[in-house]
């Protein structure tokens, strides 16, 4: 089984919070809204195992039966994300030690230590009980392992496991000392037990993941912690596959994106990617589109929108209501970028706890004549009508933007130049250039096959691991087109600087070298001249020397006035570009107008429009265009779609698109 059997519309249901005699009515309300699936058992460990080894599945049996009898598809969670109180009391080592060196106590969730043997044993026993009990139920379509993995632990168990991990990686201390540059500040070690985890009490300080003395140590610890949590996932997955080898197994990814987990490495172990999407009230629409494209690109196949909200969330500093039509538009944006499900958290609004003001399909009023419920129902009707057509269709992109977790980690550990480095924001600057032009884009890893793309864009590719420079070199020589930016090609995988001038092993393919990088102080006005027009330069200004490349733009101020800021280089059959500063949007647009015309990359529509347009292609070759008005204003549909039909309405395409309207268009 490689994909879902039908388009899922549903979400998280927590029936254990409600009397059993209310469940049947809940399910009828869900059916009224055209829901066809429910995620259950996410945080039920304390109910399933009230004391160690004493299991009670009576409630779970009943809800599984009621949902199955109602022909709901079930996403069954393994309930290992929130530990019961007795576990903390009996096995204190299951509790995580935080960055400040404090051991957690019972409460919250996601506070388990991934290297606690007791947690591993207890979680395994629970999962075996659950899976062996329910795996024969044909309504269970997806196994949902744990929930929103994340968070590092700095306890003695982790420290000992980290030392073993390092022994396996480096073999001996001489190699480790060299890789970590441990002669700096006299940090050289002579015994494995001298290695201390990098926390606020040791070689790291400030906010977690941002400040460190020995960056290679901190990088390795992030890698180790990501792999430690991944081992837990694989442990549960192996149990599930033993009983149900064809089942889809996943865990829900989250955040913007989650910095502490290498999702590209995790993706290899997921049968299908699932993602929890909660765009903030002030998040630009291109940022949520970027995150959906990232999720789709992790396996280059459709993903699950595992969680979203029908209205408000409980955790933002301000949580305004979604405007009429906005809920459906934001859900369908995920579908437009590759989701094969729309799932809400939550299906029924809790009456207690921190999430009691997090919205739901069934709200506190418990009425079905509310605006939100009506909109959920209308969306359900659309998905019920078109879901079988959308299911499994794919996005075909000729542009790949490199997003790499090791670069994410190392880039934000940089000490010096400027404090304003933000990896995600730097990537988004470039993604936006394609988003606003309606050019399909994959968000790829450094290990992806570059040859399938006409253009590979790698902003702030600070870390160049072994073999990557050669891969880029060959890609361009064979006719590929490559874009790099400031702070690229600086360090290797151990965060050691490449000598001989920046951008290290990328100097030849880019045809330049960088002598110095100037920090742009907030309020300082530095401009770059492109085609006799001036554009604002921010953050960093690289002082370039051309060695084969030619200048597309020069600095127009400061002591480096009239020196190159942007370059272009022919290399073999291909072309490379280097953008040596953070240009304002207009300046970056000018450059991308130029290089997109050279590479001959086409927008999905020739007409200039503020509408968001994506395309998914079915297995039979049918083209599905999603046209989204992600605004409060009426907008004109591009004339290219005059002869198209809206599959949501079975009518001709609407030429005037009202606020938050979405059309799914196909040729008549």
Residue pairs with C-beta under 8 A, 6 or more apart in sequence:
1 246
1 247
1 248
1 271
2 271
3 272
3 301
3 302
3 340
3 391
3 392
4 141
4 142
4 248
4 272
4 304
4 340
4 341
4 391
5 73
5 141
6 36
6 73
6 387
6 388
6 391
7 340
7 341
7 383
7 387
7 388
7 390
7 391
8 36
8 37
8 73
8 75
8 141
8 304
8 340
8 341
8 342
8 343
9 34
9 35
9 36
9 37
9 341
9 342
9 343
9 379
9 380
9 383
9 384
9 387
10 30
10 35
10 36
10 37
10 38
10 39
10 72
10 73
10 75
10 341
10 343
10 344
10 347
11 35
11 37
11 38
11 39
11 307
11 308
11 343
11 344
11 345
11 346
11 347
11 361
12 38
12 39
12 40
12 42
12 307
12 343
12 344
12 345
12 346
12 347
13 26
13 30
13 38
13 39
13 40
13 63
13 346
13 347
13 348
14 40
14 42
14 43
14 346
14 348
14 350
15 23
15 26
15 40
15 59
15 63
16 44
16 47
16 59
17 348
17 350
17 351
18 26
18 348
20 59
20 62
23 62
23 63
23 66
24 66
26 347
26 348
26 362
27 66
27 67
27 70
27 72
29 361
29 362
29 368
30 38
30 72
30 347
30 361
31 70
32 368
32 377
33 361
33 373
33 376
33 377
33 380
34 377
34 380
34 381
34 383
34 384
35 72
35 347
35 361
35 380
36 71
36 72
36 73
36 384
37 72
37 73
37 74
37 75
37 141
37 341
37 343
38 67
38 72
38 73
38 74
38 75
38 347
39 74
39 75
39 76
39 77
39 144
39 306
39 343
40 60
40 63
40 64
40 67
40 74
40 75
40 76
40 77
41 48
41 60
41 76
41 77
41 78
41 79
41 130
42 77
42 79
42 81
42 144
42 147
43 79
43 81
43 82
43 109
43 147
44 60
44 77
44 79
45 79
45 80
45 82
45 83
45 84
45 126
46 82
46 84
46 85
47 56
47 59
48 55
48 56
48 57
48 60
48 79
48 126
48 129
48 130
49 55
49 56
49 84
49 126
50 56
50 84
50 86
51 86
52 86
52 87
52 90
52 122
53 125
55 129
57 129
57 130
57 133
64 74
64 76
64 134
64 137
64 139
67 74
67 139
68 74
68 137
68 139
71 139
72 139
73 139
73 141
74 137
74 139
74 140
74 141
74 142
75 140
75 141
75 142
75 143
75 144
75 306
75 343
76 130
76 134
76 140
76 142
76 143
76 144
77 143
77 144
77 145
77 146
77 147
78 123
78 126
78 127
78 130
78 131
78 143
78 144
78 145
78 146
78 236
78 240
79 126
79 130
80 123
80 126
80 127
80 145
80 146
80 236
81 109
81 110
81 146
81 147
81 148
82 109
82 110
83 94
83 106
83 111
83 112
83 119
85 106
87 94
87 118
87 119
87 122
88 94
88 95
88 105
88 106
89 106
91 116
91 118
91 119
91 122
92 103
93 113
93 116
93 117
93 118
93 119
93 155
93 157
94 112
94 113
94 116
94 118
94 119
94 122
95 103
95 104
95 105
95 106
95 111
95 112
95 113
96 103
96 104
96 111
96 112
96 113
96 151
96 153
96 155
97 103
97 104
97 113
97 153
97 154
97 155
97 158
98 104
98 153
98 154
99 152
99 154
99 199
99 200
99 204
99 208
100 199
100 200
100 201
101 154
101 199
101 200
101 201
103 155
104 111
109 147
110 147
110 148
110 149
110 150
110 151
111 151
112 119
113 119
113 153
113 155
113 157
113 158
114 153
114 158
114 225
114 228
114 229
114 231
114 232
115 153
115 155
115 157
115 158
115 160
115 161
115 228
116 157
117 157
120 232
120 235
123 232
123 235
123 236
124 235
124 236
124 239
127 236
127 239
127 240
128 239
131 143
131 239
131 240
131 242
131 243
131 244
132 243
134 140
135 240
135 243
135 244
135 247
140 247
141 248
142 247
142 248
142 249
142 250
142 272
142 274
142 304
143 237
143 240
143 244
143 247
143 248
143 249
143 250
144 250
144 251
144 252
144 274
144 306
145 233
145 236
145 237
145 240
145 249
145 250
145 251
146 232
146 233
146 236
146 251
147 251
147 252
148 251
148 252
148 253
148 254
148 276
149 229
149 232
149 233
149 251
149 261
150 229
150 254
150 255
150 258
150 260
150 261
151 260
152 208
152 221
152 222
152 225
152 260
153 225
154 197
154 199
158 197
158 225
158 228
159 195
159 196
159 197
161 224
161 228
162 195
162 197
162 220
162 221
162 224
163 192
163 193
163 195
165 220
165 224
165 227
166 176
166 192
166 195
166 220
167 192
169 220
170 176
170 179
173 189
173 190
173 191
173 192
176 182
176 189
177 183
177 188
177 189
179 216
179 494
179 496
180 187
180 214
180 216
180 217
180 220
180 494
181 214
181 216
181 494
181 496
182 188
182 189
182 214
184 214
185 213
187 203
187 213
187 214
189 195
195 217
196 202
196 203
197 221
198 204
198 212
198 214
198 217
198 218
198 221
200 208
203 212
203 213
203 214
203 217
203 218
204 211
204 212
204 213
204 218
205 211
205 212
209 218
209 222
209 259
209 260
209 409
209 412
209 413
210 412
210 413
211 413
211 415
212 218
212 413
215 410
215 413
215 495
216 494
216 495
216 496
218 409
218 413
219 406
219 409
219 410
219 413
219 494
219 495
222 260
222 409
223 262
223 406
225 260
226 260
226 261
226 262
226 265
226 266
226 405
227 265
229 261
230 261
230 265
230 266
230 269
233 251
233 266
233 269
234 269
237 249
237 269
240 247
240 249
241 247
241 249
247 271
248 271
248 272
249 270
249 271
250 270
250 271
250 272
250 273
250 274
250 304
250 306
251 270
251 274
252 274
252 275
252 276
252 306
252 307
253 261
253 263
253 266
253 273
253 274
253 275
253 276
253 295
254 275
254 276
254 307
256 287
256 291
256 424
257 263
257 291
257 294
257 424
259 405
259 408
259 409
259 412
261 405
262 405
262 406
263 294
263 298
263 405
264 298
264 404
264 405
264 445
264 447
265 405
267 273
267 298
267 299
270 298
270 299
272 299
272 301
272 302
272 303
272 304
273 295
273 296
273 298
273 299
273 301
273 303
273 304
274 303
274 304
274 305
274 306
275 291
275 292
275 295
275 303
275 304
275 305
275 306
275 334
275 339
276 306
276 307
276 308
276 345
277 288
277 291
277 292
277 305
277 307
277 308
277 334
278 307
278 308
278 309
278 313
279 287
279 288
279 330
280 316
281 316
281 318
281 319
281 320
285 333
285 612
285 630
286 428
286 431
286 432
286 435
286 436
287 428
288 330
288 333
288 334
289 333
289 337
289 435
289 612
290 427
290 428
290 431
290 435
290 443
292 303
292 333
292 334
292 336
292 337
292 338
292 339
293 337
293 338
293 395
293 431
293 441
293 442
293 443
294 403
294 443
295 303
295 338
295 339
296 302
296 303
296 337
296 338
296 339
296 395
296 442
297 442
297 443
297 444
300 394
300 442
301 338
301 394
302 338
302 339
302 340
302 391
302 392
302 393
302 394
303 338
303 339
303 340
304 339
304 340
304 341
304 343
305 331
305 334
305 335
305 339
305 341
305 342
305 343
306 341
306 343
307 343
307 344
307 345
308 330
308 331
308 334
308 342
308 343
308 344
308 345
309 344
309 345
309 358
309 359
310 322
310 327
310 344
310 359
310 360
310 361
310 372
310 375
310 376
311 321
311 322
311 327
311 359
311 372
312 319
312 320
312 321
312 322
312 357
312 358
312 359
313 319
313 358
313 359
314 354
314 355
314 356
314 357
314 358
315 354
315 358
322 330
323 632
323 659
323 660
324 371
324 375
324 659
324 660
325 375
325 658
325 659
325 660
325 661
326 660
327 372
327 375
327 376
327 379
328 375
328 378
328 379
328 382
328 660
328 662
329 628
329 629
329 630
329 660
329 661
329 662
330 630
331 342
331 379
332 342
332 379
332 626
332 628
332 662
333 612
333 628
333 630
333 662
334 342
335 342
335 390
335 626
336 612
336 614
336 616
336 626
336 628
336 662
337 395
337 614
338 394
338 395
338 616
340 390
340 391
340 392
342 379
342 383
344 360
344 361
344 376
345 358
346 355
346 358
346 360
346 361
347 360
347 361
347 362
348 360
348 361
348 362
349 356
349 358
349 359
349 360
349 362
349 363
349 364
350 356
350 358
350 360
351 364
359 372
361 372
361 373
361 376
362 373
363 370
363 372
363 373
367 373
382 648
382 664
385 647
385 648
386 647
386 648
386 664
389 618
389 622
389 624
389 647
390 616
390 624
390 664
392 618
392 619
393 616
393 617
393 618
393 619
393 622
393 624
394 616
394 617
395 440
395 442
395 614
395 615
395 616
395 617
396 440
396 615
396 617
397 440
397 441
397 442
397 453
398 440
398 453
398 454
398 455
398 601
399 434
399 439
399 440
399 441
399 442
399 453
399 454
399 455
399 456
399 457
399 601
400 441
400 442
400 443
400 444
400 448
400 450
400 452
400 453
400 455
400 456
400 457
401 427
401 430
401 431
401 434
401 441
401 442
401 443
401 444
401 456
401 457
401 458
401 459
402 444
402 445
402 446
402 456
402 457
402 458
402 459
402 461
403 427
403 443
403 444
403 445
404 445
404 446
404 461
404 463
406 463
406 465
406 493
407 423
407 446
407 460
407 461
407 462
407 463
408 423
408 424
410 462
410 463
410 491
410 495
411 421
411 423
411 426
411 460
411 462
411 463
411 487
412 421
412 422
412 423
413 495
414 421
414 462
414 487
417 517
417 519
417 540
418 519
418 520
418 539
418 540
420 522
420 539
421 487
421 539
423 460
426 459
426 460
426 485
426 582
427 459
427 460
429 459
429 582
429 585
429 588
430 457
430 459
430 483
430 485
430 588
431 441
431 443
432 585
433 588
433 589
433 592
434 440
434 441
434 592
435 441
435 612
437 592
437 596
437 603
438 603
438 604
438 605
438 609
438 611
438 612
438 613
438 614
439 596
439 601
439 602
439 603
439 604
440 604
440 614
440 615
442 448
442 453
444 450
444 453
444 456
446 461
446 465
446 468
446 471
450 456
450 471
450 472
450 475
450 480
451 475
451 478
451 480
453 480
454 480
454 481
454 599
454 600
454 601
455 480
455 481
455 482
455 483
455 595
455 596
455 599
455 601
456 472
456 475
456 480
456 481
456 482
456 483
457 482
457 483
458 472
458 482
458 483
458 484
458 485
458 488
459 483
459 484
459 485
459 488
460 485
460 486
460 487
460 488
461 484
461 485
461 488
461 489
461 506
462 487
462 488
462 489
462 490
462 491
463 490
463 491
463 492
463 493
463 495
464 488
464 489
464 490
464 491
464 492
464 498
464 504
464 505
464 506
465 492
465 493
466 492
466 493
469 489
469 504
469 505
469 506
469 509
472 482
472 506
472 509
473 508
473 509
473 571
475 482
475 574
476 482
476 509
476 571
476 572
476 574
476 575
476 576
477 571
477 572
477 573
477 574
478 572
478 573
478 574
479 572
479 573
479 574
480 574
481 574
481 575
481 576
481 595
481 598
481 599
482 509
482 574
482 575
482 576
482 577
483 576
483 577
483 578
483 579
483 595
484 503
484 506
484 510
484 576
484 577
484 578
484 579
485 578
485 579
485 580
485 582
486 517
486 539
486 540
486 541
486 542
486 579
486 580
486 581
486 582
487 517
487 540
488 502
488 503
488 506
488 578
489 498
489 502
489 503
489 504
489 505
489 506
489 507
490 497
490 498
490 502
490 503
490 504
491 497
491 498
491 504
492 498
497 504
498 504
498 505
500 507
501 507
501 513
501 514
501 515
502 513
502 514
502 517
502 542
503 510
503 512
503 513
503 514
503 578
507 513
507 547
508 548
508 571
509 569
509 571
509 576
510 549
510 567
510 569
510 576
510 577
510 578
511 546
511 547
511 548
511 549
511 567
511 569
511 571
511 576
512 544
512 545
512 546
512 547
512 548
512 549
512 564
512 567
512 569
512 578
513 544
513 545
513 547
514 542
514 543
514 544
514 545
514 580
515 543
515 544
515 545
516 542
516 543
517 540
517 541
517 542
517 543
518 540
518 541
518 542
518 543
518 558
518 560
519 539
519 540
520 526
520 537
520 538
520 539
520 540
520 541
520 581
520 582
525 536
525 557
526 536
526 537
526 538
526 541
526 555
526 557
526 558
526 581
527 534
527 535
527 536
527 537
527 555
527 556
527 557
528 534
528 535
528 536
528 537
528 553
528 554
528 555
528 556
528 565
528 566
528 581
528 583
528 587
529 535
529 553
529 554
529 555
529 556
530 552
530 553
530 566
530 587
530 590
530 591
531 590
533 590
534 556
535 583
535 584
535 586
535 587
535 590
536 583
536 584
536 587
537 555
537 565
537 581
537 582
537 583
537 584
537 587
538 581
538 582
538 583
538 584
539 581
539 582
540 580
540 581
540 582
541 555
541 558
541 560
541 565
541 580
541 581
542 565
542 580
542 581
543 560
543 563
543 580
544 563
544 564
544 565
544 567
544 578
544 580
546 564
546 567
548 569
549 564
549 567
549 568
549 569
549 576
549 578
550 567
550 568
550 569
551 564
551 565
551 566
551 567
552 566
552 567
552 568
552 577
552 591
552 594
553 564
553 565
553 566
553 587
553 591
554 561
554 562
554 563
554 564
554 565
555 561
555 562
555 563
555 564
555 565
555 581
556 562
564 580
565 579
565 580
565 581
566 577
566 578
566 579
566 580
566 591
567 577
567 578
567 580
568 575
568 576
568 577
568 595
569 575
569 576
569 577
569 578
575 595
575 598
575 599
577 591
577 595
579 588
579 591
583 591
604 613
604 614
604 615
604 625
605 613
605 638
605 640
605 641
606 638
606 640
607 638
607 639
607 640
609 635
609 636
609 638
610 631
610 635
611 627
611 628
611 629
611 635
611 637
611 638
611 657
612 626
612 627
612 628
612 629
612 630
613 625
613 626
613 627
613 628
613 638
614 625
614 626
614 628
615 623
615 624
615 625
615 626
616 623
616 624
616 626
617 623
617 624
618 624
622 666
623 666
623 667
624 647
624 664
624 665
624 666
625 641
625 644
625 664
625 665
625 666
626 662
626 663
626 664
626 665
627 637
627 641
627 653
627 657
627 662
627 663
627 665
628 661
628 662
629 635
629 657
629 658
629 659
629 660
629 661
629 662
630 660
631 659
631 660
632 659
632 660
633 659
634 656
634 657
634 658
634 659
635 656
635 657
636 655
636 656
636 657
637 653
637 654
637 655
637 656
637 657
637 663
641 653
641 665
642 653
642 655
643 667
643 668
644 652
644 653
644 665
644 666
644 667
644 668
645 651
645 652
645 653
645 665
645 666
645 667
645 668
646 652
646 653
646 654
646 663
646 664
646 665
647 664
647 665
647 666
648 662
648 663
648 664
652 668
653 663
653 665
654 661
654 663
657 663
